[in-house]
Amino acid sequence: MVDLQGQYKGIKETVDASIAEILESAAFINGPYVHKFQAALEAYLGVKHVIPCANGTDALQIAMMGLDLQPGDEVITADFTFAATVEVIGLLRLTPVLVDVEPDTFNIDPVAIEKAITPKTKAIVPVHLFGQAANMDAILAIAEKHNLYVIEDNAQGIGAAYTFKDGTKKKTGTIGHVASTSFFPSKNLGCYGDGGAIFTDNDDLAHRIRGIVNHGMYKRYHHDVVGVNSRLDSIQAAVLLAKLPKLNDYNTARRNAAKKYNAAFENIDAIITPVTNTSCKGICDTCDCHVFHQYTLKVNGVDRDELVAHLQSKEIPCGVYYPIPLHLQKAYVDERYKEVDFPVTNQLVKEVISLPMHTELTDDQIDFITTAIIDFIKK
Ligand SMILES: *Cc1c(COP(=O)(O)O)cnc(C)c1O
């Protein structure tokens, strides 16, 4: 699904030299590379504060702790996402409220959000799924109307931008009150282990969060709040610092691969290619509206599981993200959920299939993959 060795070749000299330097200096935690990377990412995103932490799941949890959400507060998020999003809501004893998504973009449906709001609702967590922003115009309007926090889960969207109805543009992760991201190796900006970060423009929130990631400490050995231990180490920061200047090129490579996949499937009715929800109505050369963390198709009138088996028999990697709606996962069942409220997610879990997507895909590989799929459909 990804080719991290191939990508490493392009940054090997920088990464190897930085890691050697860190080994010599022994500044493994909170060393200069962590600070350099933090500042570089703040500049790239145009956000005031980036607070690095240990992984994307922690980042989301810490964002919620920073907002001081309390047990019983309801937090609305998408039924169709990676489980980490709902997991941290549950861990903090907040009440997750899962809602349906849109059939085209796979992102949280603002109409479903509005329907799920109660007097206990405190926050909305849009996930910019597969590399494309959720409908932030609508989500911000709902949040403002009901006085809710917006916490963006930007684990799959780093480098993407959202174009507002008035034509202005903002990078995902800088739109809500606070955002989280993941630097897991296969993410668009990935390190060589675990890593994550929280973003915010709010100075007070950033200050609270900097204490929370470090055992609730604001002054050495003075613990003012219950915190966690969640740090990005120097070696991971060095890898990220080497990759960040290439992030736009990496995302362009992903978009180019997506364009080639789209072109190959253009006349195949049984395949619905990803929809980009933007003013340019496509994937243009300069477009940062979709960074294709995943290239996810929907099949129409084809047995998806047989297609998966066919690809596996040809040793073509593929993935089903996600095979089970979160509201049906044992950990998150709740009597408030009614099946009629999840028609889209319930359908998507049967239709989606994600193809290999990374920065090193060649035309030959794309040909091989698309030919195998089209042959299967036509047989
Ligand atoms: C990867 C991911 C996370 C979690 O990130 P980790 O670094 O693996 O903890 C959270 N949310 C979404 C949507 C993700 O894709």
The ligand as an SDF file (V2000), in Angstrom:
LIG
                    3D

 15 15  0  0  0  0  0  0  0  0999 V2000
   -3.9930    7.3730   12.0490 C   0  0  0  0  0  0  0  0  0  0  0  0
   -5.1860    8.0320   12.5900 C   0  0  0  0  0  0  0  0  0  0  0  0
   -5.3060    8.3830   13.9450 C   0  0  0  0  0  0  0  0  0  0  0  0
   -4.3360    7.9300   14.9940 C   0  0  0  0  0  0  0  0  0  0  0  0
   -3.0250    8.2160   14.7980 O   0  0  0  0  0  0  0  0  0  0  0  0
   -1.8960    7.3420   15.5310 P   0  0  0  0  0  0  0  0  0  0  0  0
   -0.6600    8.1470   15.3340 O   0  0  0  0  0  0  0  0  0  0  0  0
   -1.8500    6.0310   14.8570 O   0  0  0  0  0  0  0  0  0  0  0  0
   -2.2560    7.2540   16.9630 O   0  0  0  0  0  0  0  0  0  0  0  0
   -6.4270    9.0850   14.3630 C   0  0  0  0  0  0  0  0  0  0  0  0
   -7.3870    9.4270   13.5050 N   0  0  0  0  0  0  0  0  0  0  0  0
   -7.3330    9.0880   12.1990 C   0  0  0  0  0  0  0  0  0  0  0  0
   -8.4490    9.5120   11.3000 C   0  0  0  0  0  0  0  0  0  0  0  0
   -6.2420    8.3780   11.6970 C   0  0  0  0  0  0  0  0  0  0  0  0
   -6.2090    8.0460   10.4010 O   0  0  0  0  0  0  0  0  0  0  0  0
  1  2  1  0
  2  3  1  0
  2 14  2  0
  3  4  1  0
  3 10  2  0
  4  5  1  0
  5  6  1  0
  6  7  2  0
  6  8  1  0
  6  9  1  0
 10 11  1  0
 11 12  2  0
 12 13  1  0
 12 14  1  0
 14 15  1  0
M  END
$$$$
